[in-house]
C-alpha cells in the first residue's frame, strides 16, 4: 500500500525533509528512536530559548519609561511565546500529526484512486505554495540577520531614571543586564548577536514547519472533499471508463462507495486529531446513519444535494 513517503500523494515530502518537518513528525520504521531524537533535540533548544524569553520579561519593567522599547519588547515576546507553543504542539502531537498526512494519498479513497486528476492538480498547486512560503520565511530570516551589518545607527534606550544610552544595533535589540560600554563592546555584542541569531533561526524553523503542515492539511482535505463532490454529481451519468458493452454502473453501489469514502476521511481526520493513531477510531455508525440502511443512505444523499 502507498504511504506518505512514496509516490502518488499530495504531500511535498521533499520539502518536508528540507525544512525538518519530516524528521520531527515521522519516527524510524523500526523503533521510533530516530524521530524521538530529533524531537528531544528541538525540545532542548526550545527550553534554552525559554530562558532567554524569561530574561526579556524582566526587560518590560526596565522599559516602563520608554514606550517605543516597551512596545518592541512586548511584540518580540508575543511572537516568541506563540513560536514556543507551536513547537511544543509539533513535538507533543508528532505521533498524531503524521498519520493525518495519509489523507494526501491519491488512493486514500476509491474516488481518488479512480480519478486522481483533481488531487494531482492540488499537489502541483500545494507544492508551489509551500515552497514559496518556506523560501520567503528564510529569505526574511537572512535579511534580518544581516541587517545589523548595514544599519549603523545606534538604538536609543531610555532608562527608568530618565538617563539615555545608545546601544549598538542588533537583530532584535534584546535587553541584557549589561552596561552601555559592555553592550557596545565587540565581545559582548557578538554574544548578544549570537543569542539573537539562534532565537530568530529557531523561530523561523518552527513557524515554517508548523505553517507548512497546516497549509498542507487544509489543501489535502479540500482536494479530497472536492473529488468526492465531483463523484457525487456524476452518479447517474455515464463515465468515460465504463465499458459501453455492459449496462450502466450501479448508481446505488456507487453512492454507498462515496459515502464510505466520506466516512473514511472524517474518521481518519478525527482519529488523527483527537486520538493516538494506535487507538481505534470512532464508531462508524456514530455519524448518525448506518451505511447498510438504504433509507438512511437516500436521506443522507438528499440532504447533501440540498446543501
PyMOL commands that set and color helices and strands:
alter all, ss='L'
color gray80, all
select helices_A, chain A and resi 13-19+21-25+33-62+67-92+94-104+106-108+110-114+117-147+180-184+186-233+251-274+284-287+294-306
alter helices_A, ss='H'
color red, helices_A
select strands_A, chain A and resi 155-158+164-167
alter strands_A, ss='S'
color yellow, strands_A
deselect
rebuild
show_as cartoon
